[in-house]
Amino acid sequence: MAEEFKISFALTDEEKYAALVPQIKILLSKDDLLLSNLSNFTAALKQTFDKISWVGFYLFDGEKLYLGPFQGKVACTKIELGKGVCGVSALNKETIIVQNVNDFPGHIACDNSTNSEIVVPILKGDELIGVLDLDSYQFNVFDETDRKNLEELSGFLAEEIFV
């Protein structure tokens, strides 16, 4: 089945999320394979926001985070809890916005051109499932609008897609 997904680049980020969130909730289905859902999720975000250079998942196996579906350049395949932005977000179970990755102690540079990042933990109750990681080549690009909407989408994934 062909899926149609359209959001104008002329919109503000707030307007893009207002259009994106309901489309994601229709596009993804717990009846589909998790791999397919996460792949379409990353594609939808990358297609919507030209500020994103990389978007993907690191999934938790009980010990480490492992690379999941993503859009962008090749990436690190495993991250220890507490290491880098993803590992710290996973360990603390909280969203981290980094306006300049060069200022983040222990930042893991999978792509040396990355300048800012947001990482959102995916939690089912208090259980860590993984993290959603977005990078940008621009500085100071992620904000509270991104946090609010990405946390909502991560909650949707945890409750409706990771079953």
VMD Tcl script that builds the backbone (N, CA, C; Angstrom):
set m [mol new atoms 489]
animate dup $m
set s [atomselect $m all]
$s set {name element resname resid chain x y z} {
  {N N MET 1 A 0.845 -1.177 0.000}
  {CA C MET 1 A 0.000 0.000 0.000}
  {C C MET 1 A 0.891 1.241 0.000}
  {N N ALA 2 A 0.647 2.162 -0.887}
  {CA C ALA 2 A 1.407 3.404 -0.945}
  {C C ALA 2 A 0.919 4.357 0.129}
  {N N GLU 3 A 1.848 4.980 0.801}
  {CA C GLU 3 A 1.520 5.947 1.848}
  {C C GLU 3 A 1.809 7.341 1.313}
  {N N GLU 4 A 0.915 8.277 1.606}
  {CA C GLU 4 A 1.156 9.654 1.222}
  {C C GLU 4 A 1.465 10.451 2.472}
  {N N PHE 5 A 2.522 11.239 2.391}
  {CA C PHE 5 A 2.964 12.015 3.531}
  {C C PHE 5 A 3.460 13.343 3.016}
  {N N LYS 6 A 2.786 14.432 3.377}
  {CA C LYS 6 A 3.172 15.742 2.866}
  {C C LYS 6 A 3.085 16.789 3.962}
  {N N ILE 7 A 4.162 17.550 4.087}
  {CA C ILE 7 A 4.181 18.700 4.980}
  {C C ILE 7 A 5.031 19.766 4.298}
  {N N SER 8 A 4.507 20.975 4.231}
  {CA C SER 8 A 5.202 22.068 3.553}
  {C C SER 8 A 6.412 22.548 4.343}
  {N N PHE 9 A 7.521 22.795 3.649}
  {CA C PHE 9 A 8.706 23.373 4.279}
  {C C PHE 9 A 8.468 24.835 4.665}
  {N N ALA 10 A 7.426 25.459 4.100}
  {CA C ALA 10 A 7.164 26.876 4.371}
  {C C ALA 10 A 6.573 27.098 5.767}
  {N N LEU 11 A 6.158 26.049 6.440}
  {CA C LEU 11 A 5.554 26.174 7.759}
  {C C LEU 11 A 6.611 26.406 8.840}
  {N N THR 12 A 6.168 26.980 9.962}
  {CA C THR 12 A 7.047 27.072 11.129}
  {C C THR 12 A 7.201 25.670 11.717}
  {N N ASP 13 A 8.178 25.483 12.593}
  {CA C ASP 13 A 8.349 24.173 13.236}
  {C C ASP 13 A 7.094 23.767 13.998}
  {N N GLU 14 A 6.495 24.706 14.698}
  {CA C GLU 14 A 5.263 24.418 15.450}
  {C C GLU 14 A 4.172 23.909 14.503}
  {N N GLU 15 A 4.005 24.566 13.367}
  {CA C GLU 15 A 2.997 24.154 12.381}
  {C C GLU 15 A 3.347 22.802 11.762}
  {N N LYS 16 A 4.639 22.567 11.528}
  {CA C LYS 16 A 5.059 21.276 10.981}
  {C C LYS 16 A 4.707 20.147 11.945}
  {N N TYR 17 A 4.999 20.340 13.234}
  {CA C TYR 17 A 4.652 19.310 14.216}
  {C C TYR 17 A 3.137 19.117 14.299}
  {N N ALA 18 A 2.376 20.203 14.205}
  {CA C ALA 18 A 0.915 20.097 14.248}
  {C C ALA 18 A 0.398 19.239 13.095}
  {N N ALA 19 A 1.073 19.295 11.961}
  {CA C ALA 19 A 0.700 18.462 10.813}
  {C C ALA 19 A 1.311 17.065 10.918}
  {N N LEU 20 A 2.520 16.977 11.464}
  {CA C LEU 20 A 3.246 15.708 11.529}
  {C C LEU 20 A 2.649 14.716 12.528}
  {N N VAL 21 A 2.380 15.170 13.738}
  {CA C VAL 21 A 1.964 14.252 14.809}
  {C C VAL 21 A 0.745 13.417 14.410}
  {N N PRO 22 A -0.340 14.014 13.918}
  {CA C PRO 22 A -1.481 13.168 13.538}
  {C C PRO 22 A -1.184 12.245 12.356}
  {N N GLN 23 A -0.334 12.683 11.432}
  {CA C GLN 23 A 0.009 11.828 10.291}
  {C C GLN 23 A 0.820 10.614 10.751}
  {N N ILE 24 A 1.738 10.832 11.698}
  {CA C ILE 24 A 2.521 9.713 12.241}
  {C C ILE 24 A 1.593 8.702 12.897}
  {N N LYS 25 A 0.622 9.202 13.649}
  {CA C LYS 25 A -0.287 8.311 14.375}
  {C C LYS 25 A -1.173 7.500 13.428}
  {N N ILE 26 A -1.364 7.994 12.218}
  {CA C ILE 26 A -2.110 7.250 11.206}
  {C C ILE 26 A -1.177 6.325 10.422}
  {N N LEU 27 A 0.017 6.806 10.132}
  {CA C LEU 27 A 0.985 6.067 9.320}
  {C C LEU 27 A 1.461 4.785 9.999}
  {N N LEU 28 A 1.699 4.853 11.307}
  {CA C LEU 28 A 2.237 3.705 12.034}
  {C C LEU 28 A 1.106 2.849 12.604}
  {N N SER 29 A 1.355 1.536 12.643}
  {CA C SER 29 A 0.347 0.610 13.154}
  {C C SER 29 A 1.019 -0.507 13.934}
  {N N LYS 30 A 0.461 -0.832 15.088}
  {CA C LYS 30 A 1.021 -1.931 15.885}
  {C C LYS 30 A 0.897 -3.263 15.159}
  {N N ASP 31 A 0.091 -3.308 14.104}
  {CA C ASP 31 A -0.040 -4.526 13.309}
  {C C ASP 31 A 1.113 -4.712 12.323}
  {N N ASP 32 A 1.906 -3.662 12.120}
  {CA C ASP 32 A 3.068 -3.750 11.233}
  {C C ASP 32 A 4.297 -4.154 12.043}
  {N N LEU 33 A 5.337 -4.581 11.346}
  {CA C LEU 33 A 6.587 -4.915 12.012}
  {C C LEU 33 A 7.186 -3.672 12.664}
  {N N LEU 34 A 7.793 -3.852 13.831}
  {CA C LEU 34 A 8.441 -2.740 14.527}
  {C C LEU 34 A 9.477 -2.078 13.629}
  {N N LEU 35 A 10.267 -2.873 12.939}
  {CA C LEU 35 A 11.294 -2.345 12.044}
  {C C LEU 35 A 10.689 -1.415 10.994}
  {N N SER 36 A 9.579 -1.805 10.426}
  {CA C SER 36 A 8.909 -0.984 9.408}
  {C C SER 36 A 8.398 0.320 10.011}
  {N N ASN 37 A 7.783 0.236 11.181}
  {CA C ASN 37 A 7.272 1.437 11.840}
  {C C ASN 37 A 8.383 2.419 12.181}
  {N N LEU 38 A 9.460 1.930 12.754}
  {CA C LEU 38 A 10.553 2.824 13.138}
  {C C LEU 38 A 11.237 3.420 11.914}
  {N N SER 39 A 11.315 2.644 10.844}
  {CA C SER 39 A 11.899 3.150 9.597}
  {C C SER 39 A 11.053 4.274 9.019}
  {N N ASN 40 A 9.738 4.089 8.965}
  {CA C ASN 40 A 8.861 5.141 8.455}
  {C C ASN 40 A 8.862 6.365 9.370}
  {N N PHE 41 A 8.961 6.141 10.673}
  {CA C PHE 41 A 9.008 7.244 11.630}
  {C C PHE 41 A 10.219 8.137 11.351}
  {N N THR 42 A 11.392 7.526 11.195}
  {CA C THR 42 A 12.593 8.326 10.943}
  {C C THR 42 A 12.510 9.032 9.591}
  {N N ALA 43 A 11.968 8.355 8.606}
  {CA C ALA 43 A 11.826 8.971 7.283}
  {C C ALA 43 A 10.890 10.173 7.344}
  {N N ALA 44 A 9.801 10.046 8.092}
  {CA C ALA 44 A 8.837 11.147 8.207}
  {C C ALA 44 A 9.474 12.372 8.861}
  {N N LEU 45 A 10.244 12.168 9.911}
  {CA C LEU 45 A 10.913 13.300 10.557}
  {C C LEU 45 A 11.942 13.945 9.629}
  {N N LYS 46 A 12.740 13.131 8.982}
  {CA C LYS 46 A 13.783 13.657 8.082}
  {C C LYS 46 A 13.146 14.401 6.903}
  {N N GLN 47 A 12.034 13.881 6.412}
  {CA C GLN 47 A 11.328 14.498 5.292}
  {C C GLN 47 A 10.675 15.820 5.697}
  {N N THR 48 A 10.284 15.949 6.955}
  {CA C THR 48 A 9.565 17.122 7.434}
  {C C THR 48 A 10.486 18.295 7.761}
  {N N PHE 49 A 11.645 18.006 8.339}
  {CA C PHE 49 A 12.518 19.067 8.844}
  {C C PHE 49 A 13.864 19.069 8.120}
  {N N ASP 50 A 14.111 20.121 7.363}
  {CA C ASP 50 A 15.394 20.208 6.674}
  {C C ASP 50 A 16.537 20.524 7.629}
  {N N LYS 51 A 16.235 20.898 8.865}
  {CA C LYS 51 A 17.283 21.157 9.864}
  {C C LYS 51 A 17.909 19.868 10.389}
  {N N ILE 52 A 17.269 18.731 10.147}
  {CA C ILE 52 A 17.758 17.446 10.652}
  {C C ILE 52 A 18.780 16.862 9.671}
  {N N SER 53 A 19.983 16.582 10.187}
  {CA C SER 53 A 20.990 15.906 9.363}
  {C C SER 53 A 20.960 14.394 9.595}
  {N N TRP 54 A 20.532 13.984 10.789}
  {CA C TRP 54 A 20.473 12.560 11.137}
  {C C TRP 54 A 19.356 12.367 12.141}
  {N N VAL 55 A 18.589 11.305 11.954}
  {CA C VAL 55 A 17.542 10.956 12.923}
  {C C VAL 55 A 17.476 9.440 13.005}
  {N N GLY 56 A 17.421 8.938 14.219}
  {CA C GLY 56 A 17.348 7.492 14.362}
  {C C GLY 56 A 17.141 7.058 15.792}
  {N N PHE 57 A 17.111 5.760 15.930}
  {CA C PHE 57 A 16.870 5.130 17.224}
  {C C PHE 57 A 18.100 4.380 17.696}
  {N N TYR 58 A 18.305 4.419 18.990}
  {CA C TYR 58 A 19.205 3.504 19.673}
  {C C TYR 58 A 18.329 2.727 20.646}
  {N N LEU 59 A 18.293 1.409 20.479}
  {CA C LEU 59 A 17.408 0.560 21.264}
  {C C LEU 59 A 18.176 -0.122 22.382}
  {N N PHE 60 A 17.547 -0.199 23.546}
  {CA C PHE 60 A 18.179 -0.718 24.757}
  {C C PHE 60 A 17.939 -2.219 24.870}
  {N N ASP 61 A 19.038 -2.970 25.074}
  {CA C ASP 61 A 18.931 -4.431 25.205}
  {C C ASP 61 A 19.032 -4.888 26.658}
  {N N GLY 62 A 18.985 -3.953 27.593}
  {CA C GLY 62 A 19.137 -4.279 28.997}
  {C C GLY 62 A 20.515 -3.922 29.531}
  {N N GLU 63 A 21.467 -3.702 28.607}
  {CA C GLU 63 A 22.824 -3.326 29.006}
  {C C GLU 63 A 23.340 -2.113 28.240}
  {N N LYS 64 A 23.157 -2.112 26.918}
  {CA C LYS 64 A 23.674 -1.044 26.059}
  {C C LYS 64 A 22.599 -0.597 25.086}
  {N N LEU 65 A 22.875 0.539 24.443}
  {CA C LEU 65 A 22.033 1.025 23.353}
  {C C LEU 65 A 22.636 0.548 22.038}
  {N N TYR 66 A 21.784 0.011 21.172}
  {CA C TYR 66 A 22.229 -0.467 19.863}
  {C C TYR 66 A 21.488 0.275 18.760}
  {N N LEU 67 A 22.206 0.590 17.698}
  {CA C LEU 67 A 21.653 1.315 16.566}
  {C C LEU 67 A 20.439 0.604 15.992}
  {N N GLY 68 A 19.389 1.386 15.784}
  {CA C GLY 68 A 18.168 0.896 15.140}
  {C C GLY 68 A 17.965 1.634 13.831}
  {N N PRO 69 A 16.750 1.632 13.309}
  {CA C PRO 69 A 16.465 2.329 12.052}
  {C C PRO 69 A 16.833 3.812 12.145}
  {N N PHE 70 A 17.382 4.343 11.036}
  {CA C PHE 70 A 17.791 5.743 11.013}
  {C C PHE 70 A 17.788 6.261 9.588}
  {N N GLN 71 A 17.900 7.585 9.480}
  {CA C GLN 71 A 18.070 8.289 8.211}
  {C C GLN 71 A 19.271 9.204 8.369}
  {N N GLY 72 A 20.237 9.094 7.481}
  {CA C GLY 72 A 21.421 9.937 7.538}
  {C C GLY 72 A 22.671 9.123 7.284}
  {N N LYS 73 A 23.817 9.709 7.644}
  {CA C LYS 73 A 25.102 9.040 7.449}
  {C C LYS 73 A 25.239 7.841 8.376}
  {N N VAL 74 A 26.171 6.950 8.060}
  {CA C VAL 74 A 26.422 5.791 8.914}
  {C C VAL 74 A 26.681 6.272 10.336}
  {N N ALA 75 A 26.387 5.397 11.315}
  {CA C ALA 75 A 26.408 5.827 12.710}
  {C C ALA 75 A 27.096 4.805 13.600}
  {N N CYS 76 A 27.378 5.229 14.810}
  {CA C CYS 76 A 27.918 4.338 15.840}
  {C C CYS 76 A 26.908 3.220 16.082}
  {N N THR 77 A 27.387 2.015 16.295}
  {CA C THR 77 A 26.464 0.886 16.422}
  {C C THR 77 A 26.075 0.570 17.852}
  {N N LYS 78 A 26.898 0.954 18.836}
  {CA C LYS 78 A 26.514 0.707 20.227}
  {C C LYS 78 A 27.043 1.817 21.114}
  {N N ILE 79 A 26.260 2.113 22.146}
  {CA C ILE 79 A 26.588 3.189 23.081}
  {C C ILE 79 A 26.316 2.678 24.494}
  {N N GLU 80 A 27.265 2.883 25.370}
  {CA C GLU 80 A 27.089 2.493 26.765}
  {C C GLU 80 A 26.250 3.533 27.498}
  {N N LEU 81 A 25.461 3.075 28.476}
  {CA C LEU 81 A 24.693 4.003 29.295}
  {C C LEU 81 A 25.650 4.975 29.972}
  {N N GLY 82 A 25.269 6.251 29.977}
  {CA C GLY 82 A 26.086 7.283 30.589}
  {C C GLY 82 A 27.138 7.866 29.677}
  {N N LYS 83 A 27.290 7.335 28.455}
  {CA C LYS 83 A 28.298 7.820 27.505}
  {C C LYS 83 A 27.623 8.616 26.393}
  {N N GLY 84 A 28.165 9.784 26.089}
  {CA C GLY 84 A 27.600 10.615 25.034}
  {C C GLY 84 A 26.219 11.124 25.397}
  {N N VAL 85 A 25.638 11.897 24.512}
  {CA C VAL 85 A 24.316 12.472 24.762}
  {C C VAL 85 A 23.267 11.360 24.867}
  {N N CYS 86 A 23.328 10.380 23.964}
  {CA C CYS 86 A 22.349 9.290 23.991}
  {C C CYS 86 A 22.451 8.478 25.280}
  {N N GLY 87 A 23.669 8.142 25.674}
  {CA C GLY 87 A 23.863 7.338 26.874}
  {C C GLY 87 A 23.455 8.053 28.148}
  {N N VAL 88 A 23.704 9.369 28.213}
  {CA C VAL 88 A 23.305 10.152 29.386}
  {C C VAL 88 A 21.783 10.289 29.423}
  {N N SER 89 A 21.160 10.548 28.277}
  {CA C SER 89 A 19.700 10.641 28.209}
  {C C SER 89 A 19.062 9.330 28.651}
  {N N ALA 90 A 19.607 8.215 28.175}
  {CA C ALA 90 A 19.077 6.897 28.533}
  {C C ALA 90 A 19.252 6.623 30.028}
  {N N LEU 91 A 20.423 6.906 30.552}
  {CA C LEU 91 A 20.702 6.656 31.964}
  {C C LEU 91 A 19.794 7.481 32.874}
  {N N ASN 92 A 19.618 8.764 32.541}
  {CA C ASN 92 A 18.810 9.664 33.370}
  {C C ASN 92 A 17.329 9.629 33.024}
  {N N LYS 93 A 17.000 8.974 31.903}
  {CA C LYS 93 A 15.615 8.873 31.433}
  {C C LYS 93 A 14.978 10.252 31.282}
  {N N GLU 94 A 15.750 11.158 30.657}
  {CA C GLU 94 A 15.231 12.496 30.398}
  {C C GLU 94 A 15.783 13.047 29.088}
  {N N THR 95 A 15.008 13.925 28.486}
  {CA C THR 95 A 15.385 14.561 27.227}
  {C C THR 95 A 16.548 15.510 27.450}
  {N N ILE 96 A 17.474 15.506 26.495}
  {CA C ILE 96 A 18.609 16.421 26.536}
  {C C ILE 96 A 18.659 17.179 25.215}
  {N N ILE 97 A 18.718 18.505 25.320}
  {CA C ILE 97 A 18.937 19.366 24.157}
  {C C ILE 97 A 20.337 19.935 24.279}
  {N N VAL 98 A 21.141 19.749 23.236}
  {CA C VAL 98 A 22.513 20.257 23.221}
  {C C VAL 98 A 22.627 21.246 22.063}
  {N N GLN 99 A 22.820 22.518 22.393}
  {CA C GLN 99 A 22.888 23.561 21.366}
  {C C GLN 99 A 24.219 23.558 20.622}
  {N N ASN 100 A 25.280 23.083 21.296}
  {CA C ASN 100 A 26.606 22.985 20.680}
  {C C ASN 100 A 27.254 21.718 21.227}
  {N N VAL 101 A 27.324 20.674 20.415}
  {CA C VAL 101 A 27.835 19.386 20.889}
  {C C VAL 101 A 29.289 19.463 21.339}
  {N N ASN 102 A 30.020 20.456 20.868}
  {CA C ASN 102 A 31.406 20.621 21.289}
  {C C ASN 102 A 31.518 20.986 22.766}
  {N N ASP 103 A 30.433 21.493 23.337}
  {CA C ASP 103 A 30.401 21.873 24.748}
  {C C ASP 103 A 29.899 20.747 25.646}
  {N N PHE 104 A 29.513 19.605 25.063}
  {CA C PHE 104 A 28.979 18.494 25.859}
  {C C PHE 104 A 30.119 17.534 26.210}
  {N N PRO 105 A 30.447 17.426 27.492}
  {CA C PRO 105 A 31.544 16.528 27.887}
  {C C PRO 105 A 31.262 15.081 27.458}
  {N N GLY 106 A 32.213 14.483 26.758}
  {CA C GLY 106 A 32.064 13.087 26.354}
  {C C GLY 106 A 31.190 12.871 25.135}
  {N N HIS 107 A 30.878 13.949 24.396}
  {CA C HIS 107 A 30.058 13.792 23.186}
  {C C HIS 107 A 30.700 12.763 22.253}
  {N N ILE 108 A 29.880 11.861 21.727}
  {CA C ILE 108 A 30.343 10.853 20.774}
  {C C ILE 108 A 30.073 11.389 19.371}
  {N N ALA 109 A 31.110 11.621 18.609}
  {CA C ALA 109 A 30.963 12.208 17.279}
  {C C ALA 109 A 30.943 11.118 16.214}
  {N N CYS 110 A 29.753 10.642 15.872}
  {CA C CYS 110 A 29.630 9.699 14.757}
  {C C CYS 110 A 29.816 10.449 13.439}
  {N N ASP 111 A 29.358 11.702 13.398}
  {CA C ASP 111 A 29.513 12.572 12.231}
  {C C ASP 111 A 30.119 13.872 12.744}
  {N N ASN 112 A 31.352 14.148 12.375}
  {CA C ASN 112 A 32.056 15.333 12.874}
  {C C ASN 112 A 31.420 16.647 12.440}
  {N N SER 113 A 30.501 16.611 11.511}
  {CA C SER 113 A 29.829 17.838 11.061}
  {C C SER 113 A 28.635 18.212 11.934}
  {N N THR 114 A 28.228 17.321 12.833}
  {CA C THR 114 A 27.092 17.600 13.718}
  {C C THR 114 A 27.452 18.717 14.684}
  {N N ASN 115 A 26.513 19.660 14.865}
  {CA C ASN 115 A 26.727 20.775 15.782}
  {C C ASN 115 A 25.712 20.859 16.908}
  {N N SER 116 A 24.490 20.357 16.704}
  {CA C SER 116 A 23.508 20.347 17.787}
  {C C SER 116 A 22.733 19.042 17.751}
  {N N GLU 117 A 22.078 18.752 18.880}
  {CA C GLU 117 A 21.454 17.432 19.026}
  {C C GLU 117 A 20.341 17.504 20.059}
  {N N ILE 118 A 19.341 16.656 19.864}
  {CA C ILE 118 A 18.320 16.422 20.881}
  {C C ILE 118 A 18.137 14.917 20.983}
  {N N VAL 119 A 18.082 14.425 22.214}
  {CA C VAL 119 A 17.866 13.002 22.460}
  {C C VAL 119 A 16.698 12.858 23.420}
  {N N VAL 120 A 15.735 12.025 23.025}
  {CA C VAL 120 A 14.521 11.808 23.809}
  {C C VAL 120 A 14.444 10.335 24.189}
  {N N PRO 121 A 14.357 10.035 25.495}
  {CA C PRO 121 A 14.226 8.633 25.887}
  {C C PRO 121 A 12.842 8.102 25.531}
  {N N ILE 122 A 12.788 6.837 25.200}
  {CA C ILE 122 A 11.510 6.159 24.954}
  {C C ILE 122 A 11.289 5.247 26.154}
  {N N LEU 123 A 10.242 5.560 26.906}
  {CA C LEU 123 A 9.975 4.862 28.159}
  {C C LEU 123 A 8.581 4.254 28.144}
  {N N LYS 124 A 8.500 3.017 28.594}
  {CA C LYS 124 A 7.202 2.380 28.808}
  {C C LYS 124 A 7.073 2.246 30.317}
  {N N GLY 125 A 6.287 3.151 30.904}
  {CA C GLY 125 A 6.294 3.273 32.345}
  {C C GLY 125 A 7.653 3.825 32.739}
  {N N ASP 126 A 8.375 3.078 33.584}
  {CA C ASP 126 A 9.722 3.487 33.974}
  {C C ASP 126 A 10.791 2.676 33.241}
  {N N GLU 127 A 10.350 1.795 32.350}
  {CA C GLU 127 A 11.275 0.914 31.624}
  {C C GLU 127 A 11.817 1.600 30.379}
  {N N LEU 128 A 13.142 1.620 30.254}
  {CA C LEU 128 A 13.797 2.204 29.091}
  {C C LEU 128 A 13.712 1.251 27.907}
  {N N ILE 129 A 13.177 1.753 26.803}
  {CA C ILE 129 A 13.114 0.985 25.555}
  {C C ILE 129 A 14.274 1.385 24.646}
  {N N GLY 130 A 14.586 2.657 24.652}
  {CA C GLY 130 A 15.648 3.189 23.809}
  {C C GLY 130 A 15.596 4.696 23.803}
  {N N VAL 131 A 16.261 5.297 22.816}
  {CA C VAL 131 A 16.233 6.746 22.665}
  {C C VAL 131 A 16.017 7.101 21.191}
  {N N LEU 132 A 15.412 8.252 21.007}
  {CA C LEU 132 A 15.263 8.873 19.698}
  {C C LEU 132 A 16.304 9.984 19.632}
  {N N ASP 133 A 17.148 9.956 18.622}
  {CA C ASP 133 A 18.270 10.882 18.506}
  {C C ASP 133 A 18.136 11.685 17.218}
  {N N LEU 134 A 18.210 13.014 17.325}
  {CA C LEU 134 A 18.186 13.894 16.160}
  {C C LEU 134 A 19.413 14.790 16.206}
  {N N ASP 135 A 20.099 14.899 15.072}
  {CA C ASP 135 A 21.279 15.748 14.944}
  {C C ASP 135 A 21.028 16.802 13.882}
  {N N SER 136 A 21.820 17.881 13.982}
  {CA C SER 136 A 21.767 18.937 12.974}
  {C C SER 136 A 23.159 19.477 12.728}
  {N N TYR 137 A 23.407 19.926 11.503}
  {CA C TYR 137 A 24.663 20.584 11.176}
  {C C TYR 137 A 24.652 22.038 11.652}
  {N N GLN 138 A 23.479 22.535 12.034}
  {CA C GLN 138 A 23.344 23.906 12.523}
  {C C GLN 138 A 23.523 23.929 14.045}
  {N N PHE 139 A 23.999 25.051 14.567}
  {CA C PHE 139 A 24.047 25.262 16.006}
  {C C PHE 139 A 22.683 25.763 16.486}
  {N N ASN 140 A 22.360 25.507 17.753}
  {CA C ASN 140 A 21.182 26.098 18.413}
  {C C ASN 140 A 19.874 25.862 17.662}
  {N N VAL 141 A 19.673 24.672 17.155}
  {CA C VAL 141 A 18.521 24.459 16.279}
  {C C VAL 141 A 17.334 23.789 16.990}
  {N N PHE 142 A 17.577 23.031 18.045}
  {CA C PHE 142 A 16.486 22.334 18.735}
  {C C PHE 142 A 16.051 23.128 19.962}
  {N N ASP 143 A 14.731 23.104 20.218}
  {CA C ASP 143 A 14.194 23.917 21.301}
  {C C ASP 143 A 13.037 23.195 22.003}
  {N N GLU 144 A 12.301 23.956 22.805}
  {CA C GLU 144 A 11.197 23.380 23.579}
  {C C GLU 144 A 10.062 22.873 22.686}
  {N N THR 145 A 9.884 23.461 21.521}
  {CA C THR 145 A 8.881 22.953 20.574}
  {C C THR 145 A 9.255 21.535 20.149}
  {N N ASP 146 A 10.529 21.326 19.853}
  {CA C ASP 146 A 10.987 19.982 19.495}
  {C C ASP 146 A 10.816 19.039 20.681}
  {N N ARG 147 A 11.243 19.470 21.860}
  {CA C ARG 147 A 11.139 18.623 23.050}
  {C C ARG 147 A 9.693 18.159 23.273}
  {N N LYS 148 A 8.795 19.104 23.309}
  {CA C LYS 148 A 7.390 18.792 23.597}
  {C C LYS 148 A 6.823 17.786 22.587}
  {N N ASN 149 A 7.045 18.043 21.327}
  {CA C ASN 149 A 6.460 17.194 20.288}
  {C C ASN 149 A 7.165 15.849 20.166}
  {N N LEU 150 A 8.479 15.833 20.293}
  {CA C LEU 150 A 9.207 14.563 20.217}
  {C C LEU 150 A 8.914 13.693 21.436}
  {N N GLU 151 A 8.712 14.305 22.599}
  {CA C GLU 151 A 8.312 13.528 23.771}
  {C C GLU 151 A 6.916 12.939 23.578}
  {N N GLU 152 A 6.012 13.704 22.970}
  {CA C GLU 152 A 4.685 13.167 22.669}
  {C C GLU 152 A 4.787 11.987 21.703}
  {N N LEU 153 A 5.580 12.145 20.656}
  {CA C LEU 153 A 5.729 11.067 19.678}
  {C C LEU 153 A 6.417 9.848 20.288}
  {N N SER 154 A 7.392 10.063 21.152}
  {CA C SER 154 A 8.063 8.945 21.820}
  {C C SER 154 A 7.097 8.210 22.745}
  {N N GLY 155 A 6.229 8.954 23.413}
  {CA C GLY 155 A 5.198 8.334 24.243}
  {C C GLY 155 A 4.247 7.499 23.413}
  {N N PHE 156 A 3.860 8.016 22.244}
  {CA C PHE 156 A 3.007 7.254 21.330}
  {C C PHE 156 A 3.691 5.955 20.906}
  {N N LEU 157 A 4.972 6.049 20.552}
  {CA C LEU 157 A 5.707 4.846 20.160}
  {C C LEU 157 A 5.722 3.828 21.294}
  {N N ALA 158 A 6.004 4.289 22.500}
  {CA C ALA 158 A 6.105 3.378 23.655}
  {C C ALA 158 A 4.784 2.671 23.938}
  {N N GLU 159 A 3.692 3.414 23.830}
  {CA C GLU 159 A 2.377 2.859 24.195}
  {C C GLU 159 A 1.689 2.110 23.065}
  {N N GLU 160 A 1.920 2.536 21.831}
  {CA C GLU 160 A 1.150 1.980 20.718}
  {C C GLU 160 A 1.958 1.107 19.749}
  {N N ILE 161 A 3.255 1.302 19.671}
  {CA C ILE 161 A 4.047 0.615 18.645}
  {C C ILE 161 A 4.972 -0.441 19.248}
  {N N PHE 162 A 5.636 -0.105 20.357}
  {CA C PHE 162 A 6.477 -1.100 21.034}
  {C C PHE 162 A 5.568 -1.957 21.900}
  {N N VAL 163 A 5.080 -3.057 21.338}
  {CA C VAL 163 A 4.164 -3.928 22.106}
  {C C VAL 163 A 4.784 -5.267 22.370}
}
mol reanalyze $m
mol bondsrecalc $m
mol representation Tube
mol addrep $m
